Amino acid sequence: MLTWQVHLLRLLLAGIFGAAIGLERQLHGKVAGVRTNLLICLGAAVLTLVSEQMGLRYDDSVGRIAAQIVSGVGFLGAGVIIRDRGGIHGLTTAATIWLVAAVGMAVGAGFYFLSVCATVIAVAVLTGLRNWPTRPADHAR
């Protein structure tokens, strides 16, 4: 495959994986749905590809951009966490945003098996553990 074809494949896969995770969120009425998760995953993949290419072109560290992706997405995830009298809401969505960025980074770096496994496990956890109690008090209800 040519370089541009590999890059296109990685971007398409990142979009698909981000959308798959985002679909579960959207179907359950969460604030970060298909578009948000797709764009986060795609953005992380693009930045990872840029980092890889800059490392090759300038013989520089490829880890700096990756570190900034983690920090930046952490900030984005913090924006969906809401604390009110009823407790804290949005932690799973914030964690999903963080994970989607990691999946995008994995795809962008060419770790296809890792990104597929992470996507499948994420969707399984989000759907399969939906009714799992989140606090000790929930067991008493």
C-alpha positions in Angstrom: 0.0 0.0 0.0 1.1 3.5 -0.6 1.6 5.9 2.3 -1.5 7.9 1.6 -3.6 4.8 1.4 -2.4 3.6 4.8 -3.2 7.0 6.2 -6.6 7.0 4.7 -7.3 3.5 6.0 -6.2 4.5 9.5 -8.4 7.6 9.4 -11.4 5.6 8.2 -10.9 3.0 10.9 -10.6 5.6 13.5 -13.9 7.1 12.4 -15.6 3.7 12.4 -14.3 2.8 15.8 -15.2 6.2 17.3 -18.6 6.0 15.8 -19.2 2.5 17.2 -18.4 3.6 20.7 -20.3 6.8 20.3 -23.4 5.0 19.0 -23.9 3.3 22.3 -23.6 6.6 24.1 -26.1 8.3 21.8 -28.6 5.5 22.0 -28.6 6.0 25.7 -29.1 9.8 25.6 -25.6 10.7 26.7 -24.1 14.1 25.8 -21.2 12.8 23.8 -22.7 10.6 21.0 -21.6 9.4 17.6 -20.3 12.7 16.2 -18.3 13.7 19.3 -16.7 10.3 19.7 -16.0 9.9 16.0 -14.3 13.3 15.9 -12.2 12.7 19.0 -11.0 9.3 17.7 -10.4 10.8 14.3 -8.5 13.8 15.8 -6.3 11.6 17.9 -5.5 9.4 14.8 -4.6 12.5 12.8 -2.4 13.9 15.5 -0.7 10.5 15.9 -0.1 10.3 12.1 1.3 13.9 12.2 3.5 13.0 15.1 4.8 9.9 13.3 5.5 11.8 10.1 7.2 14.6 12.0 9.4 12.1 13.8 10.4 10.5 10.5 11.0 13.8 8.7 12.8 15.7 11.4 14.3 12.8 13.3 12.5 14.0 16.4 10.6 12.4 19.3 7.1 11.1 18.3 6.0 11.0 22.0 5.5 14.7 22.5 2.3 15.0 20.5 0.9 11.8 22.1 1.5 13.2 25.6 -0.4 16.4 24.6 -3.3 14.3 23.2 -3.7 12.6 26.6 -3.7 15.9 28.4 -6.0 17.7 26.0 -8.5 15.0 26.0 -8.5 14.8 29.8 -9.5 18.5 29.8 -12.3 17.7 27.3 -13.5 14.8 29.4 -13.5 17.0 32.5 -16.0 19.3 30.8 -18.7 16.6 30.7 -18.5 15.9 34.5 -21.2 17.6 36.5 -21.5 17.6 40.2 -24.8 18.5 41.8 -26.7 17.6 44.9 -27.7 14.2 43.5 -24.1 13.2 43.0 -21.6 13.2 40.1 -22.7 12.7 36.6 -20.7 12.1 33.4 -17.8 10.0 34.7 -18.5 7.2 32.2 -18.8 9.7 29.4 -15.5 11.3 30.4 -13.8 7.9 30.6 -15.3 7.0 27.2 -13.9 10.2 25.7 -10.5 9.3 27.1 -10.7 5.8 25.8 -11.8 6.9 22.3 -8.8 9.1 22.1 -6.6 6.2 23.0 -8.3 4.1 20.3 -7.6 6.8 17.8 -4.0 7.0 18.8 -3.7 3.2 18.4 -5.2 3.3 15.0 -3.1 6.2 14.0 0.0 4.3 15.0 -1.1 1.3 13.1 -2.0 -0.9 16.1 -5.1 -2.4 14.4 -5.5 -5.5 16.6 -5.2 -3.4 19.8 -7.7 -0.8 18.5 -10.3 -3.4 17.5 -10.0 -5.2 20.8 -10.3 -2.0 22.8 -13.4 -1.0 20.7 -15.1 -4.3 21.2 -14.4 -4.4 24.9 -15.6 -0.8 25.3 -18.9 -1.4 23.6 -19.3 -4.7 25.5 -18.6 -2.9 28.8 -20.9 0.1 28.0 -23.8 -2.2 27.0 -23.2 -5.2 29.2 -22.6 -3.4 32.5 -25.2 -0.7 32.0 -27.3 -1.8 35.0 -24.3 -2.6 37.2 -24.5 -0.8 40.5 -22.1 2.1 40.7 -22.2 2.8 44.4 -22.6 0.6 47.5 -25.9 2.3 48.2 -27.3 1.1 44.9 -27.1 -2.5 46.2 -29.7 -1.7 48.9 -32.3 -0.4 46.4 
